[in-house]
Amino acid sequence: MQYLDARLAGQRVKFPLPLRRFRKLNIVWENSTLHFDDKVWPSKNKKAKTPSDIEIMVKPSALVILQPGR
């Protein structure tokens, strides 16, 4: 929150988390709720009972984040 507050105030501060570049990311989901496109997963009536592997793949140039100039 301090980082976001500082950025909103126009300050240039170092992002507090390390940068990780990847094309493929594998994570283990252990039954907590996730959000995809503002939707809760899994839905309340489909709760998983065991840990699951989640694979996220980013195709080249599929994700571009633009920051407005100052």
TAQUI-V748288 format. One record per run of one state. SS is the DSSP state (hx for helix, st for strand, lp for the rest). FROM is the first residue (numbers start at 1). TO is the last residue. If there is no record, write none. Layout:
[[SS	FROM	TO] [SS	FROM	TO]]
This chain:
[[lp	1	1] [hx	2	8] [lp	9	23] [st	24	29] [lp	30	33] [st	34	36] [lp	37	38] [st	39	41] [lp	42	43] [hx	44	46] [lp	47	51] [st	52	57] [lp	58	70]]
